[in-house]
């Protein structure tokens, strides 16, 4: 009978260490986004809309890794702050395409600079070549499923 392998030492578990890095990144992003009045999910939404105007709630939720219900709250709060616009009624189907306002674009620029500084700091122990390799390896894993 073949013996099943357990995770073993968590310090040697790639998944556990990856989760530690993700948690550190999230915490650091929270700290720099809070003064801008943004959560990480709200920032992700702004970043996605800055690159892909008109995305639907469902597509935003999928790309930001949150539920549609959570994204609906994110969108409502950003809209209340005047950072984005959504039409009252869908032109086609049920999707309400969302776009950033000028204030939203300005807020996104400021948040994006702050988040990039966090990334630079977090990954500074790695050389540029190591960072590129890590990004490529993680992208390979992300698309493997």
N, C-alpha and C positions, 0 to 999 in steps of 0.2 A: 504494500500500500504506500502510495506517494505521500510524503509529508507536505502540508500546505505551508507556505512561507508567510510570515507576519510582517508588519511594517518594521518592527524592531526599533532601533535607536532613532528617535525623532530627529535628532541632529543630522542624521544621514539620509533622511527622507526628503527627496526633492520636492514633493508636494507640500510638506510642512514648511520647509525653508521658503518656498515660493509664496506661501500664505503669509509668512512673517514679513517678507519684502512688500507684499501687497498691503498689509496692514500698516506698515511704516509709511508707505507712499500715501495711503488714504489719510492717515493722521496728519502728516505734513501738509497735504493739500487742504485739509480742513482748516488748519491754522492760518494759511495764507488767504484762503477764500472767505473766512469768517468776517474780516474787516470790510470786505466788499459786499457783505450781506448775501453770500451765496453758499449753498451746500455743494458737495462734490457732484451729486446728481444734477443739480441746476447748472453747474459749470459744464458738465458733460453734454447736457441738452443744448446749451448755447454754442459749444464748440461744434457739435454736429450740425446745428442749423447754420452756423457760419460757413461751413464747408458744403452743406447740402440744403439750401433753402427749399422750403415746401414739403419737407418730410412729414408724414402723418404721425399721429400719436403712436400707433402700433410700431411703425418703423423706428421711431425715436426710442421707444421702450426697448425694443430688441437690441439696438445698437448701443444703448446706455446700460444694458444689463439690469433693467428694472421691470416690474410688472406694468401692464397698461394702466392699471388703476393708479399706481405710484406716479407714472409719467403724467397722467391727467392732473394730479395735484401739483407736480412740478410746473407744468405748463400754465396752470391757473395762477400760481404764485408769481411766475415770471411775467405773465400778462398783466396782472394787477400792478406790478412795478413798472410797467411800460417798457419792458425789455423785448417783448415780442408781440406780434399780432396774429390773430386767427380769425378767419371770417365767421360770421354768425351762422351761415348755412353753407353746406358743401356744394360746390359747383357740380361735382360728379360723385355719385355714390355717397358714402358716409364720411369719408376722410376730410378733415379740415386742415389744409396745408398751412403750415406755420412758418413765419419769417421773422427775422430780427428787425427791431426798430433801430434808428441811429443810436439811441441810448444803449440798446442791447449790443450793438456792434462795438461801441466804446467800452462798455463793461466787459465784453468778451476779450478785447485787446488787453485790457489791464489784467484780467484773470489769467489769460493765456501766458503773459509774461511772468506772472507770479508762479504759475504751475511749472513752467519751463525751468525756472530757477530751482524749484524743489527737485525736479528730475535731475538737473545738473549736479546738485549737492548729493542726492541719494546715490547716484551712480559714479560719483567722482573717484572712488577707489579703483575703478576699472579704467583701463586705457581706452582710447577711442576705438581701437581695433577690437578690444574685448567687448565693449558696448555694442558694436556692430554685430559681432558674432552672437552675443546674447539675444539681441533683437531678432536676428535671423533664426536662431534656434527656437525661440519662443513662438515666432510666427509660423514656423514649420509645425510645431505642436498644436497651435491653435487651429490650423487648417487640416490637421490629420483626422479630426473627428467628424 
